[in-house]
Amino acid sequence: MAEKTLAIIGAGISGLSAGCYGRMNGYRTVILEMHGLPGGLCTAWTRNGYTFDGCIHWLTSSAPGDSLYGVWEELGAVQGRPVVDHDVFWRVVGADGRTFSLYADPDRLLQHMRELSPQDAAPAAELCRWIRKFRRFSMAMDKPRELMSGPDVLKLVVRMGGKLKDLRILSSTSMGEFSKRFKDPLLAAGMRLAVGESTPLIGLVMTLAPMSRRAAGFPVGGSLAFAQAIERRYKGLGGEIRYGAKVVQILESDGNAVGVRLADGSEVRADYVVSAADLRHTLTSLLDGRRQDETHRALLETGDLYPSCVQVSFGVRRAFHELDECLGEAFELETPLRLGGEDVEWMTVRSYALDPSLAPSGCSVVTSILDAKWEYWSALRADRAAYTAEKERVAAACAEAIDRRYPGFRDAIEATDVATPVTFERYTGSWKGTFMTWRLTPEFEKRYGYVRKAVPGLDNLYVASMWTLPPGGIPGAAQAGRQVIQLLCARDQKRFVATKPRL
Ligand SMILES: Cc1cc2nc3c(=O)[nH]c(=O)nc-3n(C[C@H](O)[C@H](O)[C@H](O)COP(=O)(O)OP(=O)(O)OC[C@H]3O[C@@H](n4cnc5c(N)ncnc54)[C@H](O)[C@@H]3O)c2cc1C
């Protein structure tokens, strides 16, 4: 029987994943990517010999045997790729020079927090208890929700091992609220800054828990190399990929998606269309905006979208090993700055010195990430001179602040780059330049249900991006692509097959 054809929009991690699993399951696939590179948000760019990584800070399930590691192997993303694990997640340094290290190991963390602030022993112990409790816990699902039967749901509940109540507690407390339980301002600041003030406590617990088992490291080579490995796997499976291929319309006939139209006017016909592009873009630009199920509509209208960021990247002519033990550091500024329309009281800094592939010998890449509002940068970009000037001002202020903490830093700078929410949006089409999707609040499931991968009233179209598995991230994107192919296999009455590449 002839292979059914699949047109996939977007070569981000979800599109590449859909392509790989599509090929493993006998579909003839073509990925259409508007950019010139694979990876989407999972990317990097080079300036003056330096590779500025724009995505992975930590990869969930980066260690063999961990819940999603098999998926990374199936996608050919991790074989032969060393991983850097950090002992400390974030290091927070107050203006008075005191340092709070958020150790990944809960025993070490508890001891450190007690030493720093004996009066905060109770909330510190509570945090560490949660990390220990969730140390082996995984929310990864082997099947899309659409295919789960009653017994599957029951199995999931059993696997949750009575943690549903815990999850509810952890999801109903924001880091801002939790931080108020600490009397020491440095510990309180650490709690606020670690994963964002409005992120629920579950966000920190589920970050530190895999780090404590050394299963959330940085893959050497960085984000683009990671995406390129998946692209190689896809091509090795016989998949086709076209770059510079911007899709402008999903073609329909009698209530079926039948292909796509590209910006150059050409058409690609297919039995199925999978959009691995931004969900909003898919529903409102590639379709007419009228066909959205209730969850899609409600989320687009009222979902609590993650903010975007400004990433300032520096290439420095020295090995910057001062941050090797931690994923990053936030240090308090003596005088707050107004940058990119935001008040900045804490400067963040991260060094990639442990990955020599990203910089010339003896040199390092150092980045600073600041919270940012798309609205501010988007309005500013209407005036290109003002936009450029603000980018330069932000870069200079970051360099000066880092130089004050690490003298000699500024003089060693050889390359600088500033990516704003508008940059992320321009290159990937991601809505408001966001890099995750919606925050998972305690009411999320009750209020919105789960995000379906089908679009009502239009058969043969599936949506597969990170937007279908909030809160997003590389694991969500990879699983979204996999799940769409599971749905197609179920529909075509085929057994879903997942293979690992032969080495
Ligand atoms: C600064 C930053 C840090 C991050 N840190 C982490 C981290 O530490 N860990 C983690 O797990 N995740 C992290 N993420 C998030 C992660 O990058 C994303 O969740 C994930 O890459 C999303 O993948 P995706 O395939 O769903 O979407 P995208 O990457 O947005 O891919 C969509 C693709 O579709 C293409 N496209 C869009 N519209 C069209 C069209 N009309 N025609 C053709 N092509 C189109 C785009 O060009 C893009 O390539 C980070 C992201 C950023 C930006």
The ligand as an SDF file (V2000), in Angstrom:
LIG
                    3D

 53 58  0  0  0  0  0  0  0  0999 V2000
   15.6740   31.6630   25.9680 C   0  0  0  0  0  0  0  0  0  0  0  0
   14.9640   30.3140   25.9860 C   0  0  0  0  0  0  0  0  0  0  0  0
   15.2850   29.3990   26.9710 C   0  0  0  0  0  0  0  0  0  0  0  0
   14.6550   28.1420   27.0130 C   0  0  0  0  0  0  0  0  0  0  0  0
   15.0640   27.2220   27.9350 N   0  0  0  0  0  0  0  0  0  0  0  0
   14.5670   25.9560   27.9030 C   0  0  0  0  0  0  0  0  0  0  0  0
   15.1060   24.9290   28.7400 C   0  0  0  0  0  0  0  0  0  0  0  0
   16.0480   25.1510   29.4920 O   0  0  0  0  0  0  0  0  0  0  0  0
   14.5430   23.6870   28.6980 N   0  0  0  0  0  0  0  0  0  0  0  0
   13.4930   23.4040   27.8740 C   0  0  0  0  0  0  0  0  0  0  0  0
   13.0230   22.2710   27.8700 O   0  0  0  0  0  0  0  0  0  0  0  0
   12.9660   24.3550   27.0460 N   0  0  0  0  0  0  0  0  0  0  0  0
   13.4760   25.6240   27.0460 C   0  0  0  0  0  0  0  0  0  0  0  0
   12.9750   26.5820   26.1940 N   0  0  0  0  0  0  0  0  0  0  0  0
   11.7040   26.3120   25.4930 C   0  0  0  0  0  0  0  0  0  0  0  0
   11.8490   25.4900   24.2330 C   0  0  0  0  0  0  0  0  0  0  0  0
   12.7780   26.0960   23.3900 O   0  0  0  0  0  0  0  0  0  0  0  0
   10.4900   25.4260   23.5070 C   0  0  0  0  0  0  0  0  0  0  0  0
    9.4910   25.0140   24.4160 O   0  0  0  0  0  0  0  0  0  0  0  0
   10.4960   24.4280   22.3430 C   0  0  0  0  0  0  0  0  0  0  0  0
   11.6870   24.5460   21.5970 O   0  0  0  0  0  0  0  0  0  0  0  0
    9.2810   24.6770   21.4530 C   0  0  0  0  0  0  0  0  0  0  0  0
    9.3160   23.8280   20.3430 O   0  0  0  0  0  0  0  0  0  0  0  0
    8.1510   23.7940   19.2600 P   0  0  0  0  0  0  0  0  0  0  0  0
    8.5970   22.9000   18.1640 O   0  0  0  0  0  0  0  0  0  0  0  0
    6.8530   23.4730   19.8970 O   0  0  0  0  0  0  0  0  0  0  0  0
    7.9770   25.2860   18.7470 O   0  0  0  0  0  0  0  0  0  0  0  0
    8.9740   26.2590   17.9970 P   0  0  0  0  0  0  0  0  0  0  0  0
   10.3500   26.0730   18.4470 O   0  0  0  0  0  0  0  0  0  0  0  0
    8.3590   27.6130   18.1190 O   0  0  0  0  0  0  0  0  0  0  0  0
    8.9250   25.7760   16.4870 O   0  0  0  0  0  0  0  0  0  0  0  0
    7.9930   26.2350   15.5700 C   0  0  0  0  0  0  0  0  0  0  0  0
    8.6620   26.2200   14.2090 C   0  0  0  0  0  0  0  0  0  0  0  0
    7.6810   26.4880   13.2360 O   0  0  0  0  0  0  0  0  0  0  0  0
    8.2030   27.4070   12.2940 C   0  0  0  0  0  0  0  0  0  0  0  0
    7.0690   28.1100   11.7000 N   0  0  0  0  0  0  0  0  0  0  0  0
    6.1840   28.9110   12.3590 C   0  0  0  0  0  0  0  0  0  0  0  0
    5.2480   29.3740   11.4960 N   0  0  0  0  0  0  0  0  0  0  0  0
    5.5530   28.8320   10.2870 C   0  0  0  0  0  0  0  0  0  0  0  0
    4.9640   28.9350    8.9910 C   0  0  0  0  0  0  0  0  0  0  0  0
    3.8710   29.6700    8.7850 N   0  0  0  0  0  0  0  0  0  0  0  0
    5.5390   28.2650    7.9740 N   0  0  0  0  0  0  0  0  0  0  0  0
    6.6470   27.5060    8.1580 C   0  0  0  0  0  0  0  0  0  0  0  0
    7.2700   27.3910    9.3650 N   0  0  0  0  0  0  0  0  0  0  0  0
    6.7140   28.0420   10.4050 C   0  0  0  0  0  0  0  0  0  0  0  0
    9.1100   28.2960   13.1170 C   0  0  0  0  0  0  0  0  0  0  0  0
   10.0540   28.9630   12.3090 O   0  0  0  0  0  0  0  0  0  0  0  0
    9.7340   27.2860   14.0660 C   0  0  0  0  0  0  0  0  0  0  0  0
   10.8980   26.7150   13.5270 O   0  0  0  0  0  0  0  0  0  0  0  0
   13.6290   27.8210   26.0810 C   0  0  0  0  0  0  0  0  0  0  0  0
   13.3390   28.7400   25.0660 C   0  0  0  0  0  0  0  0  0  0  0  0
   14.0110   29.9690   25.0000 C   0  0  0  0  0  0  0  0  0  0  0  0
   13.7130   30.9060   23.8590 C   0  0  0  0  0  0  0  0  0  0  0  0
  1  2  1  0
  2  3  1  0
  2 52  2  0
  3  4  2  0
  4  5  1  0
  4 50  1  0
  5  6  2  0
  6  7  1  0
  6 13  1  0
  7  8  2  0
  7  9  1  0
  9 10  1  0
 10 11  2  0
 10 12  1  0
 12 13  2  0
 13 14  1  0
 14 15  1  0
 14 50  1  0
 15 16  1  0
 16 17  1  0
 16 18  1  0
 18 19  1  0
 18 20  1  0
 20 21  1  0
 20 22  1  0
 22 23  1  0
 23 24  1  0
 24 25  2  0
 24 26  1  0
 24 27  1  0
 27 28  1  0
 28 29  2  0
 28 30  1  0
 28 31  1  0
 31 32  1  0
 32 33  1  0
 33 34  1  0
 33 48  1  0
 34 35  1  0
 35 36  1  0
 35 46  1  0
 36 37  1  0
 36 45  1  0
 37 38  2  0
 38 39  1  0
 39 40  1  0
 39 45  2  0
 40 41  1  0
 40 42  2  0
 42 43  1  0
 43 44  2  0
 44 45  1  0
 46 47  1  0
 46 48  1  0
 48 49  1  0
 50 51  2  0
 51 52  1  0
 52 53  1  0
M  END
$$$$
